[in-house]
């Protein structure tokens, strides 16, 4: 577009872009919060099962294979992630 914008219009359009960018950032934050919450909850579940001796430590790898066969396109279910989450569970959650 070669047409020159009036300074006022350029300012208004820039404000719209700022609104869009802020909303996009807010959406990323919300998604990240949910992902952290999911990993925490899954880690707590696995940790509790291992602690009560109903599951062995190899269950994280077994779960990773299971979830990959059930959801082959998902990259969120890596054994390293759940292994770290389950092994680092503490009685106090820090946010």
N, C-alpha and C positions, 0 to 999 in steps of 0.2 A: 504494500500500500504506500504510494508515494505522497498521498495527501498529508499535509502538515496539520497537526492537531493544535487546537487552541490550548494555551497553557492551562486554562481551567479544566478543559476536557481531559488533558493529559493527567492532571492531578486526580480527577475523579476516577479515571480508568486505573491509575496506580493504586487508589484506595480499594477498588474492586479486587485487584490482584492480591493486595495484602490480606483481604478477607479470605480469599481462596487459599492462600498459602497458610494462614493461621488455622483454617479448618483442616487442611491436609495434615499439618503438624499435630493437631489434636487427635485426628484419626490414628496416626502412627502411634501416638502415646497410648491410646486406648487399646490398640491391638497388642502392643508390647506388654501392657499391664495384664491382659488376658493370657498371653503366652506364658509370662512368668507365673501367674496364678496356676495355670494348667500344669506346668512343670513341677511347681511346688506340691500340688495335690497328688500328682502321680508319684513323685518322689516319696512323699509321706506314706502313701498307700504301700508302695514297694518296701520301704524301710520297715513299716509295721509288720508286714508279712514275713520279712527276713528275721526281724527281731523275735517274733513269736515262733520261729523255726518251722513255719508251715511252708516256707519257700527257702530255697538255697540261693546263694549269691549268683549262680549262673542264670537265674531267672531273668535278669535284665537282658542278656544276650538272647535267650529263648523268646522273650517278649518282642525284642526287636525283629527277629525273624518272622514271628507271627504277624506283627503289625505290617511289616513289609509285604507279606503275602496277602493280607486283607486290604491294604491301601498302598498298592505299588507306586502310585504317583506322588505320595506324600514324602517330603523330606524332613518333616518335623519329628519323626520318630526314629532317632538314632540312638543306638545303645549307649554311646558315650554320654549323651545328655541325661538319660535316665539314671545311668550309673553314678554320675556326679550328683544328681539331685538326691538319689536315695542314700548315697554314702555321706552326704554332708548335712543330713537332717539334724537339727538342733532343737531343743525344747522351746527356744525363743526365736520368733521370726523377726528379722530385721528388714524393714522396707526402706 
